[in-house]
Amino acid sequence: MKFGVRKPSLRKSIAARTSVKRQIVHRAGLKMPRGYGWMRSPKKAAYNKVYNRTTFSIVCLLKKLFK
């Protein structure tokens, strides 16, 4: 598990938004409401919850500094 600052990856960010799987699910209207990740894959949801609480991005840090 990572703690501290996340390194932004432009390549991964673009890949996540333009993936074929995401486009198919989005256009088919199969999106689940927020919070349903626990029912879909609880192990991944638990990991993501801990990861998002223990790390922060450089962009969020800059927003807080210049707010």
ZIHU-V639512 format. One record per residue. PSI is psi in whole degrees, 0 to 359 (999 if undefined). Layout:
psi
PSI
PSI
This chain:
psi
140
145
141
217
134
143
125
139
109
321
314
325
316
318
322
327
340
15
150
318
316
318
319
312
318
315
334
349
29
23
137
152
162
139
350
358
330
327
326
310
92
326
315
322
319
317
313
323
315
316
316
337
337
351
164
154
161
325
316
323
316
323
319
325
321
23
999
